[in-house]
Amino acid sequence: MSEPAASPPSFDPAVVIRSRAYISALVLAAVLGVPISVIAYGFLALVAAVQQYVFVGLPEQVLGGPAPAWWPVPWLVLCGLLTALTIRYLPGTGGHSPAFGFKTGGGPPSGRELVGIVLAALTTLSLGAVLGPEGPLIAIGGGLGALAVYLAKKDAPPMALTIMASAGSFAAVSTLLGSPVLGAFLIMEAAGIGGMTLSLMALPGLLASGVGALVFVGLDGWTGLGSFSLALPVVPPAVPPTLATLGWAVIMGGVGALLGWLIRWVGLSLRPVVHLNRVLVTSGLGLLIGLAAMTYQLISGNSFTQVLFSGQDALPDLVEHATDYSLAALLLLIACKALAYGLSLSAFRGGPVFPSMFIGAALGIAASGLPGMNLAAGLGMGMGAMCAAMLRLPLTSTLLATLLLGVDGVAVTPQVVVAVAVAFVISNVLPVPGPKAPAAPDAVGKVRRRAASRADND
């Protein structure tokens, strides 16, 4: 009898971590963290500058005053047109569709695909669609990290490319969520890695993220453009948890799960329509988003900017002036923002984190007047429940809600945990929203031959 073939040696992360090549990778991760974080900072600064010019500076120049309620409508149509053209004709489909939630994996984008990802995200974020920058930044950072390794050594092993791509993603979102650790945690939980493999992937990323955070702070001090870091300058005082607030946490978790399901249903149900004629339909969706923002301003008297954009910049002002909003105004804001969010998920390019947090905060403010409730608990529960429903990442959702509230977040942690757990369980029990079959590719004819996997991403 012939002896059985020897099995291949198993991969041992502990051995890799002790190797000289891994130490070199740590050094390279720290070095790459500088240029990647500079590029990420520049991208965010450009988005902020375009937003400020289009929605504040330009109406002052053209109309001699603040932007009227109709102002966002033509810009959202242009947003849909430019984003659709980028997705349709440039390589890479502008990155992953946010309709499927926060998504990692699939390998970093190539150099050619990065151009489309940058342009699709730039038009989406700058001209008013309701998505955040975290998804594109992670893709951009990962692509740049992998590209740097490839340029330095074309025959680099796949593990080196994976580690450096991960480090680039960490650096790109180093301070976006308020802490480099929180951004890193988001990526690691979404990737679903653990054990020694987690340490293997996390160390270069955390190092690049720390370097990136220092670069963001330094560029903020040098340019004065801002740190682009999520923060609440004014935080409501926390109240110790009670049986009443824990009971409301169960209800808030259920409401967050149902609202999240509705938003995802809008996004996923529209995807087949988008693929029939991406350019025309995406422009039409931009029109609907602009009309939702216009309607909110006409009815409530508040700025349409609360409905548009990711909500990152509007969240601190919403919390600071929480008592100035009537219940009717808050419910209208939640409805318009949720509708615009769902429409944006179906065809635009960006991340799902910040709109979820904004809607959750508005939901928490609306619920803060209930018997036995308080504002700090409502904010934490609302943000945690909405993030759990939309991201499907319970640990990250809990951290996002509690760390944003600072020292008061510790006091509301029990309620947030209950709300997140309920929202996560109900979201996974509810049927998957949208059509059962994957959406067809973009257009009839020349694009119909594309692989089905591209249709799932695009």
N, C-alpha and C positions, 0 to 999 in steps of 0.2 A: 504494500500500500504506500502511496506517496504521502509524504507528510503535508499537513495543512499549511497553506501559505500564512506567513507571519502577518498579523494585523498591523496596520499602520500605526505609528506612535500617536498617542492622543495629545491633543493640544493642552498645554499646561500654562495658564496665565501667570502663575507664580514664577515659573522659570523665565518667562518673557520679561516680567517686571524687573528681574535681577540682571538682565542682560545689558551689555554696553549699548546695543542698538536702541533699547528702550530709553536709556538715559539720554542718548542723542535725540530721540524723538521728543523728550520733555524740553530739551533746550530749543529745538526747532519750534515746538508749540509756543513757547514764550516769545520767540522772535517773530513768528507769524502773527501773534496776537496784536502786535503794534500796527502793521499796515492794514490788517483786516478790520480792526476796530476804527481806524481812521476812515476807511472807506465807508463803514457802516454809519459813522457819525456824519460824514458828508452826505450820505444818502438821506438820512433823517432830517438834516438841516435843509437840504434842497426841497424835500416834501413840505416842511414847515414854511419855507419861503414862498413856494408856489401857492400854498393854501392862503397865506396872509395876503399875497398880492391879488389873487383872483377874487377872494371873498371879502376883503377889507379895503385894500389899496385901490384896486381898479374901480369899484363903485364910487369911491370918494372922488376919483379923478373924472369919471364919466358923468356921474349923476350929481356930484357935489354933496353927497351925504351917505349915510349908511345904506347897505344893500337892501332893496325892497324884498318882499316875500317871494316874488317870482324869480329873483336873480339866480338861484341855484338850478333852475329847470334847464336852460340851454347848456349849462356847464356839465350837468349830469348826462345829457345826451351826448355831448362831446366825449365825456369820460367813457361811456359805453362804446362809442365808435372807435376811439383810439385803442382801448383795451382789447376789443374784439379783433381789430386788425392785427395787433401784435400777436395775440394767441393764434390767430388763423394762419398767418404767413411767416412767422419767425420760428426757428427751431425750439423745441422744448415745451410748446403749448403754454408758455408763461409760468411754468411750474405746476404744482399740484392744485387741484380744485379744492377750495376750503369747504365745499359742501359736505365732504366726508370727515370733517373735524380736523383736529390737529394731527398731522400725518408726518411720520419720519420713515426712513428706509428707502429702498429702491436705488441706492447709490447716489453720490453727489452729481449735480448737473455738470455738463461739460462746458468748456469755454464758450462755444457757440451758443449753447442754451442759456448761459448767464445773461446775454444781451436781452433776450426776450423776457426773462424773469425780471430784470431791472426795469425795463420799459413798461411791462404790464403792471407791475407794482407801483411804479411812479405815477402813471395815469390814474390807477384805481385810488391810491391814497391821497393824491394831490387834489383831485377834482371832485371829491365828495362821497364816493362809495363807502359803505359802512363795513369796513374791515380794518384789521390792525396790521402793523408792519412786521410782527414777529415771524410769521411764516416765510415771507420773502427774504428777510434778513438771515434766517437759518439756512435757507437754500443758497443764498449768495456767499455766506461765510463758508459753508461746506464746499461749494464749488471752488472758491478761491484757495482753500486749504489743499484740496486734492490737486488743483492745477499747479500750485507751487511745488508739491512733491513730484509731480510728473515732469515739470520742467527741470527740476534738479536731478532727477534720476528716472529715466523713462522706464526702466525695468524694476521699479520699486514693487515690493510684494503688496498684494491686496490689503493685508492688515495695516501696512504703513499708510496707504491711501485712506483707509477707513478711520484710523486714529487721527490723522491730520485734518480730514474733512470734519470730524467731530469737534476737534479743537477749534477749527475756523468758525463753526456754528456757535460754539460757546462764546467765542470772542465777539461775534457780531451782535449778540443779544446780552452782552455782559451786564449792562445796567438798565435795560429797557423795562424790566419788571420790578425795579427798585432795589435789586440785590443780585450780584453775580451768582450767588448760590441758588437763588430761586430760578433764574433762567436755566442754569445747569440742571436743576432738578426736573424742570419741565421737559427738557430734551431727554433725560435719562428715563423718566417714567414713560414717556411716549414710546421710546425705543424698546422698553420692556426687557432691559438687561439687568442682571444681578450677579451676586457672588463675586468671585475674583475677576470675572470678565468686566464687571462694573468698575472695579478699581483700575483695571487695565485701560479702559476707555475714559474713565473720569479724570484721572490725574492730569493728563495733558490738557484736557478741556478746562478743568478748573484753573490750571496755571494760565492758560490763554485767556480765560475769562477774567481772572484777577488783573492781568496786564491790561486787558481791554478796558476794565473799569477805571484803572488809573489814567489811561489815555482819554477816556470820555471826560473825566473830571478835569484833566489838564486842558483839553480843548475847550471845555466850557469856560474855564477861567481865562483862556487866551482870547477866544472869539466873543464870549458873552452871548452866544446863541442859545444856551441852555444845555442841560445835561440829558434831556430826552428820557428821563427816568420817572417811572410812575411813583407818585407820592401824594399824600393828602396833608397839606400844610395845617389844616384845621380838622381835628378829629373829635367827634362828640365823646363826652365822658362815658366810660363804661359803667354798667351796673351789674352786680353779682348775679349769676344765673338763678332763676327761680323755676318752680314747676310750670308756671304759666309760660315763660319764655321757651322752655323745652317743649311744651305742647305746641306752641306756635311754630317751633322749628320743624316739627313733623309736617305741619300744613305748608310751611314755606318750601320745604323740600318737594312736596307733591306739586305745588303750583309751579315751581321752577322746572320740574321735569315735564309737566304738561306744556308750559310755554316754550321750553326748549324743543319739544317734539314738534310743535306747530311751526316753529322757525325752520327746523330742519326739513319738515314736510314741504314748506314753500320752496326751499332751495333745491331739494332733490326732485320734486315734482316738475319743476321748470326746466331741469337739465335736458330732457328729451326735446323740448321746444327750442331751447338754445341751439341744440345741435342741428336743427332743421335749417337754420340760417343764422349763424352766430352773429354776424355783423348787424343785421337788421334787428334781431331780437334783443341783443345786448344793448343797442341804442335805445330800444323801447323800454327795457328795464331801467335804464338810466333815467328816462323820462318819468317813469312811475316813482322812482326814488326821489327825484326832484319835486314832484307833485306832493309826495308825502311830507317832505320838509316844508314846502310852501303852506300846506294845509295846517301844519302844526303852528307856524308863526301867525297865520291869519286868525286862528281860533284862540290860541293861548296868549298871543302878544309877546311870547318869548322868541329868541333868535332861532332861525332854522338850523344854525350850526349845532344845536343840541341833538338834532336828528342825524345830521351828516357826520362823516368821518368815523374814526375808531371809537371815540369817546374818551380817549386817554387824557386829552387836554381839558375836556368839559367836565370830567368827573370831579376834580377838586372843587370847582365852582358849584356844582350841583350839591355836593355834601355841605359846603360852607353855608349855602343859602337854602338848606333843606326846608326850614320852617316857612320860607316865603312861597312855597308851592302849595296850591290847593290840591285836594285829592283828585279832582277832575283833571287838572293840568297834568298831574303825574300819570294818571291812567292814559291820557292822550299821548303823552311823551312815550310811555312804554309801548303803546300800540303802534305809533308811527315808527319808532326806532326798531321795533321787532319786525315790522313789515319791511322796512328798508334793509335790515340785516338779512332777512331771508332772501330778498331779491338779489342782494349783493352776493350771497353765497352761491347762487346758481350759476353765475357767469363771470364774476370779477376775480381778481387775484389779491390775496392778502391772508391775514391770520384771523382766527376766531376768538382770541382771548379777550381783547379790550372791549368789543361790543357786548360780550357776555357780562363782563364786570359792570359796565355802565347800566345795562338793563337790570341786572341784579340789584345794583345800588338804588335805582329808582323804585324798584319793587320793594326793597327794604324800607325806604323812606315812606312809601305809601302805607306800609303795614305798621309803621312805628307808632301810629296813634291808636292801635288796638289795645284793649284792656290788658294790662300786665306786660306790654311791650315797651321797648326803649329804642332810641335811634341807633346806638352802637350795635346792639344785638341785631336789629333789623338789617343794617348794612352788611354785617358779617354773614348772616344767614342768607340774604338775598344774593350776594355775590358768590358765595360758596355753592349755593344750589344751582344757579345759572351756569357757572363754570363746570360743575359736575355733569349737568345735563348736556352741555354743548361739547366739552372736551373729552368726557369719559375718562378723566384722570382724577380720581378722588383725592389722592394725597396732595397733588399740586393744587387742586381747587381749595383744599383746606388751608394750605400755606398762603396762597394768594389772598384769601379773604382775611386771615388773621394777621399776617405780617404787614399788610397795608394799613391796618389800624394801629400799628405801633404797640406801645406798652399796653394799650387798652385791648389789643387783640387777645391777650392771654385770658382776660376775664370772660370774653365771649366765645372762647374755643369750644366749650361743651356744646353750646347751641349750634355753632358752625358745623361741628362734627356730625351732629344729628341731622341737620339739614342736608349736608353733603351726602351722607349715607342713604337717606331716604330718596333724594333725587337720583343718585347713582343706581339704586336698586330699581326704582320705578322706570327709569330710562331704559334699563336693560330688559325689563319685563314687557314694556310696550312694543307693539310691532314696529318693524323697521319702516320709517316713513318713505314715501315716494314710490316710484314704479319698481316692480320686482325685477325686471330685466334691465341689464345695463343699457345706458343711453347709446343711441347710434352715433357714429362719427359725424363730423361737421357736414358736410354738404354732400350732396348727391354728386356722383360722377367721380372726379379725379381724387377726392379725398376718401371715398367710400372704401378704398382698398387698404386703408391704414389698419393696423392691428387693433384688436378689441382692447388690448391693454392700454393703448393710448387713449381710447375713448373713456376708459375708466378714470384716467388721470386728468383729462382735459375738460 
